[in-house]
Every structure is written in structure tokens, then in C-alpha cells.
Amino acid sequence: MTDPVGKIPSELDQLPDRDTEETAEWAASLDAVTKAAGPHRAAYLMRRTLQHAEGAGLALPKLLETDYVNTIPTAAEPSIGEAGGDEEMERKITAWNRWNAAAMVTRGSKYGVGGHIATFASAAWLYETGFNHFFKGKESGDAAGSGDQLYIQGHASPGIYARAFLDGRLNETHLDNFRQESGGNGLPSYPHPRRLPWLWEFPTVSMGLGPLSAIYQARFNRYLTNRGIKDVSSSHVWAFLGDGEMDEPESTAALALAAREGLDNLTFVINCNLQRLDGPVRANFKIVQELEAQFRGAGWNVVKSLWGNAWDELFALDTTGALVRRLREVPDAQVQTYQTRDAAYIREDFFGKDPALAEMAKLLSDDKILECFHLSRGGHEPRKVYAAYKAALEFKGAPTVILAQTVKGFTLGEGFASKNANHQMKKLSTDEFKNMRDLLELPISDSQFVDGVVPYGHPGADSPEVRYLQERRAALGGPAPARRVHPLAPLPAPAEKAFTAFDKGSGSQSVATTMAFVRLIKDLVRDKETGKRWVPIVPDEARTFGMESLFPSLGIYSPKGQTYEPVDRDQLMYYKEAVNGQILNEGITEAGSMADFIAASTSYATHGEAMIPFYIFYSMFGWQRTADQMWQLGDQLGRGFLVGATAGRTTLTGEGLQHADGHSPVIAATNPAALTYDPAFAYEVAAIVKEGLRRMYGEAAEGEDRDVFYYLTVYNEPMPQPAKPAGVDEGIIKGLYRFNTAESAGLELPANAARIQLLSSGTAIHWALQAQKLLAEEWGVGADVWSATSWTELRRDALEADAALLRGEERVPYVRKALEGVESPVLAVSDYMRQVPDQIAQWVEQDWSSLGADGFGLSDTRDAARRHFGVDAQSIVVAALAQLARRGEVAATAVKEARERYGL
């Protein structure tokens, strides 16, 4: 027989065939089966052969897609009863939780606060099965203090609250305050640790960030274990996601990492109800098949749980493969339509497309068809879900994704189920609730509906349902989800020597503040008490930041160690990877690096281990790209140091617009948890880091919020570092201190010289110092130079002072106290847009003016860029003279003369 594919060029043609006759026989056999039994049979045999080959250990590529059927057949499903479970009792518990979730949102709708009902209705069994049998609590014997980490789908939060209500952790007052938090006794709309810190561990509603964080949390768990900090190998990370959420690029950004590092401590559970917020996820296609191929291609284990037990009869009747073919070809939007149509429509549209299916349909009653297409989904049957979860935990060597098919709005009635608008539907009518009650077989009487208000339902604190729920949770290690802040002793302060290294200055040596920070870290990681707790995180730019010296001493974390000889092994600062490596060198992914940071920064709560992460990055590619994750970090109460290196709009010579950061402090200022500093000198960097370690990890002052993180901007411009003046520590931390005066700088001034105050931050202080000299020597003007280490902290202090005044308390903003007695005007300058220093303008009593690098960046030398933006020393001089001329303190002609002299 002629080989039908023999004429098609193939990569196999490049490989020697030592027995062409045998190869032809295999091809001929396949052709014969296709002709005699049809293509479905031939395809089945091929897949059986590939499955057998895989089981025999043959190295063959895996198929990326399987049929639209369950991965685990009914006959192979383990029984919940075998694990000590009671399916009927769990059905009752789930019914109560479905009811109370819907009641909570409906009762709140009269206040206009909204809520989501349909998501939990579809995913109820995905959560309940986990809570009853799989999710470990914080007191779990083999995961003590850690338990499992649960990333709950945000729109399902009413169901989690309903369960907490059933087991006594919440009461009716709490439920009635859903989305009403201002009184202090409410429930946040979504998982939010900052708003409900005893319950929620992980904020997940900025969609896409949950799956990304879950991957890096599982990876960080391995990091803690491999470094010997804490053995958390028994903790499992569960991420509950929507199929629509998987469209977010962050959702799939790190799939390959999870597979590459063999994170079998991670399971994604994707609720495939085929709907996103406003309609079908893949109306003309099949999202389950797409996700299966995507995850398999990335190296994940895939478990599909699509159909319930009612479908077993149909699959048994499918002797020709027609049913499987039809399920594979029907698009998702049509599957959604079947959920809402009668049996006659389904007979015609689904079964009527194929003669073999039409014959099958004759054997099925209308009730059977409706049971299959309206009710029987894998995600709605606890035994199917239990089997999938058990298979996920037993699979080793790769993470698992469970694709569970459900119906959005399941059990909520015909008005909700599979409707495109159900995400925006916030309430059920009284009649709809009564129908739901009857469907769920709940003992709630009509008389309990008072004045049209739906009642909450509870079987009683000592009921069999509540006892069962609590016993199951006790066996698994306590309530979940639950966040615990472990009673940790403050970390001992590192030796003072590390922080005083630059107090005497650098002499004639030029040192960039980036290098100063790296040198400080090198000293801190050597500390015997706290050194091992530092987590350096770098997105593939360690050499740019001068951190390559840390490679051989700390090692780069890799679960495989180093399986090769590095090309630079004979060099002092060679590239060293190790299983217990301390550095997380993430490659080119700011999003992944931030997810690392979040996991490390919250380890004090997740695992009871205080870790000190610092993430150093191109400042332009930090807040601009990943500010959403910075909010997630603040929401999750993370602690640590974000370091925006190569900062400023004019310091990174030649790189141009895309690398010129003139705005990251503006974005950072919007985050209440971020303490933003723009240090000018090495000793300021040391003082800020020392203070951050005390506040976040040491002895915090009474009433001081420890759940903050620091953002430092550091520069790649080497400059001589001055000695630290006496008595400036308070000013460094609060945000402003006078660095020098014209007199202390050794400048000579005429009597009664005009005077101006130059406030500057970061690298701009060097331009201000040059301007100070020019003003004195060429214009007879005295200038005092101030270092504004944090415009944002000055503003926040002033805002707090304003709020105190409204409460009747007398309080003066620190910036006003610092400038008290100064009669001359103020000119502020930074390497950022004017909006940065202008944050404090309204609290400065003196005449205020500012300069900044507004607009787009550009490629050029530093001097040319600064002249372009009008922030160089000469531009500062002209701006200062103009400000003084307006006050009549210098001649107006001086401004024109200066412009001409400096070529402005």
C-alpha cells in the first residue's frame, strides 16, 4: 500500500530509517484500520499506542489536546466515603452555603453595594470538596504554621463568607455588612488581607495576579525549604481561577517556570463555566481545549473534569465515536445555549447533526437529555471533583491544572443559569429564592421571609452539619482560609559598622548611590543573625547594578543546582547556581520578580518566617510596568525594600525615552503602604535602610504601622560622597534637612546678599551645589542647599497635621518646622517631573517655585539632557535669579544677563 504521507516533507526524513519495510507495515496497518473501522478507531489506536509508549518510558512528545471528555473515567474514581467523607452531609452543607451566599448579596443590594452571586454558584463544589478533604489549615500536623495557601477567586468571596458563617467565624451582622466597611465591622467585597487580616491571606481580584502570585508562592515555598529556613514541603498552593481570567497575560506568564522547576506543590483549579464577565469566553471556539493545549505545551499535568455521571450512559452508547466528535466541534456559546433550551431543541441541534447521534437520541428520554445538558457537569459533582483533586496531589514532577466544567449561576434558577448578564445580576426575587430552597431541600419556611427580606439559614451551632464541618476542618489543621501573624521576636539589628561605612564620605573616589546600596547589602548579608534572611531579587540586570560579586558568595537559587560548568568559572565573580542559593535571578520579568517579592515579603505571616526581600530594578520598568503588583503587595501587607536603580530622567545616558524615569515617585506616592525616598548620598541610603529594618523587622514604636514597604531611588552617576553632617538622622527619615549654607560651603558673599533656599533630592543635589557656587561667585547671592530625601513623606506628615487640626489638635507639619525662621524664597528641584516636589508646596510658607524634568525623555549626554529639561546648575541659577527679581531682591536685568551668559 502506498504511504499516504510519504510525499509530504517531514523532519523524520532527516533521520536514518534502519528498516523501511517495517515502517511501511506500520503505516499500512494504520491505513487498513482507517478504511475498515473509520478514522475514529484509527485515532483511538494511535493514542492508545502513544499512551502505552509514555508508560513504557519512551521519550515521545505528548499530545497537546485530548477529546472533550473527563481525564478520569467514572470506574477509576475514588469514593469520598473511602476517605471518611459523607456525601449527603456535604450536600447539605453546600446547600446552606449556596443559600447564604445568595442571601448576603441580595440583602445588601437594597443599599446599592452590589455583589456577585453567579460565580460561587458555579464553583461551590470546587471549594467545598477542598475544604472538606484537602485544604490544610495552619495547625496541620505536617505543615505546622503554614498550612496550604489558597488563592480564592475574588468573585466567589460570598461563598467563603457563607462557610465562615456556618462554622461560627462570622455572624449575621457581619454578613449584613458585606461591602459596608466604613463602620469597622464589615466584610470586604473580595479577598483583602488589609481589610480582613484574620481571614484572607492573598488578594486576587486584580485578575491575572492571583495565578502569577500562586506560581511564585509555590516556588518560594521550595526556596525556603531548600535554603533550610523552614521545611514547607507539605504545604500545597491552590489557585482558583476563572476561564475568562486566563485571558490576562499575567495568568499564563509563568507557566513554563512552574513546569521547569517541577512545582508539584501547586494546583490550578480553573472554573470553566464558559463565561467571562459579559458573555462567552470563547464563543466560537472551546476554551477548555485551548487551555489544555496551553498547559500541556508548558509542561503541566492536565486533568479535565467536564461531565457528570449522567453522561456515562451516553458515552457507553457511542460505539462510533460520533458523540465525542460532536462534543469536540460544538462551540462554547452553543453549549451555553443548550443549558437554557428544551429537549426538543437539543435533539435537533446537537443530536440531529449526525445520523449515528440521531439514532442514539431515540434511546434517550427528554428527562435524560435535560439532566445531561442542564445539570450534569464535572464541576458540580463532588465525587468528580474529589477524584481530580486526589489525582493532582498524587501526581509528581510537575504542577497540575484541573479544568472543571460548570454552569455559571447553577442552582439560582432559569433567570440566572448561563445568562450573559448574570455577572451583573445582584439579587434574586422572593419567588426565585423559594424555588432555590426547594431545589436545595432546605428547611426554610415561607413565614421566614419577613417584608420580602430573604432570611439567612443556619442549621444550628450543634447541628450534624456544623459538627461535621468543624470535625473535617479539625482533621485538616483548623479553619481555612485563615491568615495568622505569628508572634515573632524582632530581628536583631545588624552591626552598626555596616551603616556607618560611608559616614566619613568617599574622599576623592566617585561612588554612585546604586553602588553604595549594593555595598551596604553585601555587608548586611554577612550578618550572622539576619544575613540568611535577605532575599536579593534581580530581573536579569545584576551586572548593571554591580551585583555580580554576590554570585559566588551567595549563589543563585536553582532547584537543579548547577548542571554545567559556567563559562566564567575561572573568574573571581563567576556565575554560580545552587540548590540553596540565596539570589533570585529571575530573567527578564519584572512581573515575576514582583511576585517573588510579594511571596518573600509576606512570609512572616504565611510561614511564620521573617524574610527581608530587596528587589532592585531599572526604576523606569518598576512602577510603570508593575504598579498593580505594588498595590497587591500593599494589600497583602508585605514588607521589604524596592529599589529603583538607574533612576531619574537624565542620569541614564544614551538610553532615551523608554529608559528615562521622570515619574516613578509620582506613582509610588499614590500607594499608602509605600514609603518613598530619593536619597542623594550614600550615608542617606544607609540611614533609610537602617530605619526600614527597625520599623518593619525590629522594635517598632507604639502605634507605628509595620506593614509598609520602602521604595528607594538610586542612581548610576558616580559622584564624590560627602561626609555625614552631625544631627541629620531625623531629617533624613522625615524627609528634609539643611545640608549646608553658603557660608559653611566656604563661599564669600557681600553684605546683605540676597538669599534663596535650594531644596533638592537625589542626584539633583549635585546640580544645586554647583548652582550654589555659581550664585555666590558670579551673582553675589547666598544659597542654602537642603536635601529632600522624601517629598512624599513630607506630604503625608503634612496631611496628618491637617487632619489633626480638624480634630482640634495642634500640630505643625514637619516641613514647616524645618523651614521655620527662613525668610528667603524656596526653589525645589529634582530629576523628576515638577509634580514630585510640588507635593509639599501648599505647606511651605515661603515663596515657592520648582523645576523638574517634565515631558518625554531623550537620548543624549547627562549635561545635554539636563540643559534640555532646564534643571542643570545654570538653569537653577537663572530660575533663582528670576524668583529673587520678582521679589525685588536682585536687579531684573540679572535674569537676562544670566540667560545670555549661560546660553539658555
N, C-alpha and C positions, 0 to 999 in steps of 0.2 A: 504494500500500500504506500502511496506517495505521502511523504511527510507534509501536512498542510502548512506547517510553519517553516519548512526548510528553506523557502525562498526569502524569508524575512531576515535581514541582517540582525545578528544577536551578539551580545558581549560574550556569549558562550563559544562563539566561533573563534575567539582568541585563545581558547583553552584546548589542549590536546585531548582528543577522544580516543581512548585506547581500545574501544570496542564499539565501532559504529553500528554493527549489526544488532547488538544488544540495545543500543539507544533507539534504533528504528523499531525494534519489537515493542518497547515501552510505548512509543508514540502510536504504533499501530493498535495496541491494546486499548489505549485511550480513545482512539477513533472508533473502534468497534463498540465500546460501551456507549459512546455518544450516539452512534447510529441505532443501536439496539434498544437502549433504555432511556435515551434522551440526555440532554446536556445537564439536567439537574443531577442525575445519577453520576455522570462523569465528574461533575464538580464536587459532589459529595465524596467520591472515592479519592480524588486528589487531596481534598482537605484532610480526610482520614489518614492518608499517607503522610502528609506533612506533619500532622499531629503525632503520628507514630514516630516519625523521624526526630521530632523535637524531644519526645520522651526517651528516645534512644541516645540522645546526646549529640546528634548530628548538627553541625553548625550550618543552619539554613536561616535565611531571613524570614521573619514572621509575617503572616498576613496582617494587613493593617485594618481589615474590616471583616466582620463575621455577619451572618444572617441576622435579621431583625427578630431575634429570639433571645430567651434567657441563657446566660452562660451556664448556670447551674440548673440541671433538669430537676423536675419535681422528685423523682425517685432518689436523687442524691442529696436532698435537703435534710439537714439535721433537724430534730424536733426541739422546740423550745422546752417541752416537758422534760426532755432528757437532761437539760441544763437546770432543772429545778424550777422552771417557769410555769405559770398558769395563764394560758392564752385567754381564757374567759375573763379572768380577773384583770388582765392587762387591757382587754377590750373595754371594760367598764371604766378603768382609769382614764384611758384615752378619750372616751366619750365625755367624761366630766371636763377634761382639759379642752376639748374642742368647744364645748358649750361656753365655758368661762372665757375663753379667748375671744369668741364672737360677742359675748355679752359685754365684756370690758370695753371693746371698741365701740359697740353700738351705744352704750350708756354715755360714753364720752363724746359721741358725735353731737349731742344736743348743745355742747359748749363750743362746737366748731373746731375741735382739736384734731379730728380725723383719726387715722389709724388704718392698719391693713389686716384684713381678715383672711383673704383667699390663700395667701402663701402658706400659713400654718395648716390650713385645712387640707392642703395637698401634701404637706410634709409631715403630718402628725406622727405617722408610724415610723418615719425615719428617725425622729427624735426619741419617741417613746421606747422603741426597741433598744436604742443605745443606752438610755437612762436606766432601763430595767436590767440590762445584761452586759454592757460593755464599758461604759464611761467610768473610769476610775476617779474617785474623789481624792481630796488632799490627804486623807488619813489611810489611804490604801497601803496595805502591808508591803507591797513590792515597789511602790512609787511614793514613799512617805514624803509629805510636804510638797509634793509636786502634782501627783495625780496625772490625769490626761489633760491635754489642752484642747478646748472646744471653741472653734470659730463658728459661732451661730449666725445663720443667715439673718440679717437685720430685720427684714420684714416679717420674720416668724416670731419676733420677740413676744407678742401677746401670748403665744402658746407656752413659752418658757415661764412667763409670769403666772399663767394659769396653773402650771405644775407646782410652782413655788407656793401658790395659794393653797393647793390641795395638801401639800406636806407641812403647812403651817409656817412657812417662812414669810409669807405675806398675808395680809388680811383684806377685808372688803374695802376699807378706807384706802389702802394702797392702790387697789385696782381702780377705785373711783378717781384716783389722782393720776391715772395714766395720762401722760403728756401734759401734766399740770404740776410743774416742779417748783415754781417760784415760792411756794409756801414752805418748802423744805421737806415735804413728806410725799413727794410724787415719784412717779416712775418715768424714766426717760423713754422716749419713743423707741429707741434702738439700743443695742448693746453699747454701754458707755461707762467705762470704769471710773471716770472722773465724777460722774453724776450718781452712780450707784456702786461704790467701790467694794462692797462686800459680796456682790453677786457677779458682776461682769468682769472678765479678765481682758477681753480683746474687742476693741471697736471694729466693726466690719461693714458699716453702711456706706462708706465711700467705696463703691463697688469696684472690685478688682484688687483692692489692697488686702482683703481677707485671704484669698488664696496665695498671694505673693508672700504675705507675712507667715502664713502657716508653713510654707515650704522652708523658709529661713528659720522658723522656730524649731522645726524638726531637725534641721541642720545644726542649729545652736545647741540643741539637746545633745547631739553626738559630740559636738565640740567640748561641752562641759565634761562629758564622760571621758573622752579621750585625753583631755588635759588633766584629769584627776581632780577636778574641782568638786564634782559630785556625780555619782553614778545615777543617771536618769534614764538608763536604757530601758526601763519598764514603762516609761511614760509614752503614750501614743498621742499623736496630734490628729484631730478630726476636723476637717474643714467642710462646712455645709454651704453649698453654693447653688445658685440658680443657673439654669441652662442659658438664660439671657445674659447673665453676668459674665459668662465665659467669653462674650464679645469684647470685653475690656482687655486691652493689650497686656495689662499687668497680671491678669488672671492666668495667662499661659506663658509669661515671660521667663519663668524659672523651671519649667517642666523638665528640661534637659538636665539641669543641675540636680534635681531630686532623683532622677534615674541614674545619673552618672555617679552619684555618691551613695546609691543603694539605700535610699531612705525608706526602708520598710517599716519605720515607725510613723508613717504618715498615710492617711487615707483621706481622699477627697470623696464626698458624697454629693453628687450633682442631682438636684431635684429637676428631673426632665418633665415638667408639665407642659412643655412645648410652647409656653407663652412668656414673653417679656412683659414690660410694663404696659404697652399699648397694643399688643397684638401678637401674632405668632413669631417665634424666634426664627424659624426657617420655613416660611410659608410654603415655598415651592420645593423645598428640599427636606432633608432629615437630619436634625441637629444631633441625635444620638449617634448616627453613623459617622457624622463629621467629627464629633468629639472622640469617638472610639479610635478613628484613624489617627487623629492628632496625638492622643495619649499613647497609643501603641507605637507610633512613629518616634515618640520621645523616649520610649523605653519603659513605660508604665505597664503594670498588670491591670487589665480591664475586666470588670465584672458587670455584666448587664442584667438588670432585673426589670424586665419590661412588662410581662404578662402574668396575671394571676392564675390560680388553679383552674378557673373555669375554661381557660384556653386549652387545657390538656386534651380534652375530648376532640377539639378541632384539629390539633396537631396530629393526634392519632389517626384521624380520618384523611390526613394529607399524604396519600401514598404517591402522588405525582410531583410533589413539591410546589404545586400551584399556590397554596396558601402562603408559603414562605416567600415566593416570588412576589405575590401581591402585596404582602406586608412591606417588602423592601421597596416597592415602587410607589406606594401611596404617600404623597407629601404630607408633612406635618399638619398643615392647615386643614387638610381633609380629614385627618384623624381627629382633630379638634371638632370638626363639623359632625362627625359620626356621634360624638358624645351628646349632641343636642338633638339628634334626629330619631325618628321612629324606626321600627324594624323593617318596614317596607322599603324605606329609603336605603337602608344599609344592604338589604338583599339585592336591590337593583344596582346600587353604585359600587359596592365592594365585591359582592359575590357574582354579580351579573357580568363582570368583565371577562370572565374565563369560564368556559364550559365545565371544566372539572370542578370549579368552585360553585357554579350554579347547581350542580348535582349534589355537592356537599350540603349546600344550604337547604335542600329539600329534607335533609335528615335532622335539621335543627329547628326547634320551636322558636317563636318570637321571643319568649322569655329568655331562652338560652342566648340568642343573639344580643338582646339588650343587656343581659348580665355580662357578657364578654366585652361589649363595646362601651357600656356606660359605667361599669363597676369594677371589672377585674383588671387591675393594674398591679404590677410587681411592687410598686412603692406603697400600695395600700394593704398589703398582706404581711402581717408580722413574721410569718414563717419564711417568706421570701427574703425579707429584709434581714432577718436573723442569719439566714444562710449566707447572704452576701457579706455581712459584717464578719462572720466567723471565717469565711474564706479569705477576707482581706487580712485579718490578723495572723492567719496561718501561712500566708504567702511570704517568702523570704527572698531578699536580694533586690527588691525594687518596691517603690510605692505603689499603692493600688488606688484606682478610681472606680467608684460604683456609680453607674448610670441607672438611676431608678426612675421609671416612668410613672407619672402620677397625673391626676386631673386637678387643675387649679380651681379652688372653690369646692372641692369634694365635700359632700355631706351638707353643704349650705343651701341646696335646693336648685331647682331649674333656673332660677333667676341669677345664680352665681356661676354654676359649674361651666367652665370653659368659655365664659363670655369674655370678649376682648376688653371690656371695661371693668372687669372685676377687681383690678388693682386699685381703682379709684373709688370703688363702692365701699362705703364706710359703715353700713348698718343693714340689719335685717328687720323686716316688719314683724309684728307680733305673730301673724299667721305663719311667716317663714320660720320663726323660732319654734312654734308649736309643731310644725312639720319636722323640723330638725330633732326636736325632743322625741318624737315618735320613732323616727329613724334610728336614733341612738339608744332608744329604750331607757330613757332617763326618768326617774320618779319625781317629776316636777309637775305640779298641778296647775290648771288654768287660774286658780284663785291666787297663785303667787305672782301673777302679772298684775301689779297694782298701778293704776293710772297709766297703763301702757308701758310701764318700765319693766324691762326684762330682768328677772331675778338672777343672782349668782346661784350656782348649785354646789353643794358640798355634802358628801355622804356622812360626815361626822368625823371628829378627830379620832375616835376609837373604832371607826368602821373597818371592815375587812380590806377595803380598797386602800385606805390610808396606811393601815398596818403593813400590808403587802408592799406598798411603795416604799415605805421607810425601811422595811427589812431588806429589800433589794438594794437600796442605797447604802445601808449599813454594811452589807456584804461587799460592796464595791468601794468602800472607803469614804462614805459620807456624801453630803449633798453636792450636786453639780448642776449648773456651773457655780463656782464659788471662787472668789478672789481672797487671798489671805496675805496680809503684810506680816511676815514673820518677825518676832521680836529679836532683831539682830543687834548685836553690840556695835557701837560706832567703830568704823575702821580707824586704826591708829594713824595719826598724822605722820607722813613721811618725814625723814630727817630734814631739818631746816637748811642744810647745806645745798640741797637741790634748788631751793628757791632763791638763794642769795648769790648764786653763781654770777649774775650779771649786775649785782648791786654797785660794783666799782666801775662798771662800764667796760667797753671793749678796747679802750685806748685808740690806737690808730687803725685797728682792724675793723673792716666793714662787715657787719652781720645783718642779714635780713631777719625780720621777726619770724618768718617761717622757720628759718634755721634755729632761732632761739627757742621756738616751741619744740622742735624736734630734739634739740639738745636737752631740754627740760624733761621730755618724756623718756629719753634714754636713761637719765638719772633716776626717774621715778620707777621705771620698770625693774630697776635693780634693787629696789627696796625689799628687804627680807620679809616684811609683814604684808605689804599690799601689792608688791610688784606683779605677782602672778594674776592679780585681779584686773589688770589693764587689758583691754581688748582693742588693739590697733586695727582699724578698718580702712582699707585703701582701695579705691577703684582704679587699679592699674596705673597709677601715677606716682608710685613710691619714689622712684628715682628723681622725678621732677621736684619732689618735696625734700629731697636729700635724706630719704629714709632707708636707703639700701643697706646702710650699716647695721640695721636691725635684722636683716635677713638671716645671717648666720648665727646671731646671738639668740634671737627669739624663735626663728623658724616660721615658715608659712604653713598654716594649717592645711592638711590634706589627709582624708581618711585612708588613702592608699600609701601615705608616706612619699618617698622619692624612689620611683622605679626606674630611674635613668641617671646617668652621670651628667650633671649640669655642664654646659659649655664653658662656664666661667669658674669651674671648680678650683682651678689653680690660683684664683684671685682671692684677696682678703675678704671682699664683700660679695661672696658668691651666692647664688640663688639656691636657698636650702628649703625644701619642703619636708614636713614631718607630721606624723600622726598626732603628736602632742604640740604641734606648732601653735604659736600664740597669735600671729598676724593673720587676719582675714583679708587676703588679697583677691578681690572679687572679680577682677577683669573689668571690662568697660560696661558697668551697670551701676549708675547712681541709685536706681530703684532697689536693686538687690542689696547694695551697701546700706541703704537706709533701713531695709528690712532686717539686716544683720544688727544694726544699731538698736532698733526697737526691741528685738529679742534680748540683746545683752543688757540694755538699759532698764528692762523691767524684770530681770532675773531675780532681783531682791524679793519680788512678790511671787513670781511664777514658781521659783525653785527655792526661795529662802537663801539665795547666794548673791551677795552684793558684788556686781561686776562694774568696772569703770571703762565704758567704751569711749574711744575718741575716733571720730570719722573725719578724715582730712580729705578735702576735695577742692577742685577748681571752684572758687566761690560762684562764678557765673553759672556753673552746672549743678549747684546745690539747690538753693531755694527756688530758683527759676524753674527747674525741672521737677523737683520732688517736694514742693511746699505742702502738697496734700499729705504726704507721709510725715512731714514735720507736725502737721495738725494731728495725725494719727498718734505720733509719739507723745504729744501733749495730752491727748485724750487718754492714752494708756498709762499716764503718769510716769513716763520714762525719765531717767537721769543720766547725764553724761555730757560730753563735750563735742559739739560740732565745730569744725574748724574750716572756715572758708579761706583757702590759701590762694596765692597769686591774685589777691583781692584788689579791688579798685578799678576805676575806669581807665587809668593812664599808666599803670605800672607794668603791664604785661606787653612789652614792646613787640611790635610787629604782628601780633596775633589778630588784632582787628575787632570788628563789631561783635562777632559771635563769642569772643572771649573777654570782652570788656565789661566788667561788672560795675555798674554805677547804681545799683538798686537793691542788692540783697538785704541791706539793713532796713530798707523800707518794708520789704515783705516780712522779714523777721519781726519787725515791730508790731505786726498785726497779731502775732501769736502770744497770748498772755503767759504761756509757760516758758517762753524763750527769753533768756537774759542775754541781750546783745551788746557786745563790746567791740570797739575798734581801737585796740591798743597801738600806741606809737612806738614804744620802746620795749626792749627785752625784759626789763625789770617789771614793767606793767603786765606783760604776759604772765610772768611768774606769780605776781600778786593775785591776778584774777584766777589762775588755776588753783592756787592755794586756797583762796576763798571758796571756790566751787567745790573742792574736795571737802572742806569743812562743812559747808551748808548741805550738800547732798549726801555725804557719807560719814561725816564726823558728828561733832556735837553741835547740832543746830540750836539757835537761840529760841527762846519761848515764843510761840506764835509764828515762827518762820516756816514758810512753805518749803519743804524739802523736795517736792515733786516738780522740779524745774529742770531745765537743761540750759547749757551755756552755748552761745554762738559767738565765736571769736573770728574776726577777720585778721589775717596775717598776710604779709607782703613779701614779694620776691625781689625787693630792691635793697641791696646791701648798703648799709649806712653805718657810720661810727655810732656806737651805742653809748649814750652819756651815763654818768654815774647817777645813782638814785638819790634825789634830794631827800632831806630829812622830813618826816612827818607827812608824807603824801599818801599813805596807805588808805586812809578813809576816803580821800578824794578819788583815788583810782577805782575803788569799789563803787562809790556812789555816782561817779561819772564825770567829775571835773575837779581840777586843781591847777593852781598857777605854777607853771614850770619854771619861769624866770621873769625878771623885769629887764627893761633896757639897761638899768644900772647894774644888776647882778650879772648881765651878759658882758659887762665891761665896755659899754658904749657911752661915748661922751655926748651930752645934749646941752643946747643953750638954755639959759634960764627961762622959766615959764614956757617951756616947749609944749606944743600941743601933744595930746596923748590919745592912744587908742588901744583897745584890748583885742588881741587876736586869739580867738578860740578855734582850735583845730584838732583833728583826730587822725589816727593812723599815720600814713606816710605824709599826709598834708602838713604835719607839724614841721617837717623839714623845709617846706616852702615858706611857712610862716616865720621860721627862724631866719631864713635868708631875707625875707621881706623886712623883718625887724632890723636887720643890719642896714639894709638899703634906706629904710625910712630915717634912721638916725644919721647915717653918714652923708646922705645926699639931700635930705629934706628937713633935717632937724626936728624930726617927730619921734617921740618916745612911744614904743610899743611894748606891752607886756604880752607874753605868749602863754596860753593856757592849753593844757592837754584835756580834751573832752573824750574820755575813754568810753563813755556810753551816753549818747544823746537820748536813747530810748529809756534808760533807767532814770535819767534826769526828768524826762517827761512823766514817767509813771509815778515818781515821787511827787511831782507837782500835782498830778491828778488826784493822788491820795490826799494831798494837803487841801485841795479844793473840796473834796468830799468831806473831810473832817470839819471844814468851816461850816458846811451845810448842816452838820450835826451839832454845831455850837462849840466845837473845839478850836482852840487857837493853834495853828500850825503854819510854819513858813516853809515853802519849798526849799530844798537844799540848794538849787541853782541860785535862788535869790539870796540866800545866806552867804554862799560862796562869793558872790559878786557885791556883797554889801559894802558900802563905802566907796565903790568905784564910781567916779563921776564922768569918766570918759566913755565914748561910744564903744559898741561891740561889733566886730566883724568876724563872722564864723565861716570856716572853710573846711571842706573835706574832699576826698576823691570820689564822692558820690553826688547824686543829684541834690539840689538845694533843699529838697523836701526833708532830707535827713537831718541837717542841723536846725532847719526851721521848725522841727518838732517842739522846740523849747521856747520859741520866740515870744509867745504871749506871756511867759513868766519872767522874762528879762526886763527889768525896769529901765535899763539904759537904752539909748538909741540903738536899734538893731539893724544889721544888714548881713547878707550872706552871699557866698559864692559856691558854685558847685559844678559838677560835670554833667549837666543835663543834655539830653539828646542821645543819639546813637554813638557807639564807639567807632574807632577807626584805626587803621594800621599806620604806625609811624614810630619815631623815637619818643621817649618819655617827654623830653623837653618840647618837642613839636606838638605832641598831644595836649600837654598842659597849656601851652600857649593857645592852641585851638579852642580849648574849653574856657580859657580865661581864669585859670586857677594857679598859674605859676607865680613865682615870687614877685615879678614885675607887675603882673595883673593885680596881685594883692595890694601892692604899693599904690597903684592907681585907684583902686576901689577905696582904700583907706583915705587917700587924699580927697577923693570926691565926697566921702562921708564927712570928713572934717570941714571941707569947704562949705557944705550945706549948713553947717553949724557956725560958719564964720570964723573958724579957728585956724584956717590956713587960707592963703590967697586963692581965689578961683582960678587964676592963671596957672597955678601949680599943677592942676589936673591936666590941662592941655600940654603943658611943658613935659610932664611925665610921660604922657601917651606918645609924644613925638620922640622923646629920648629913648624910650624902650621899643619903639616901632610897633605900638599897639594900634 
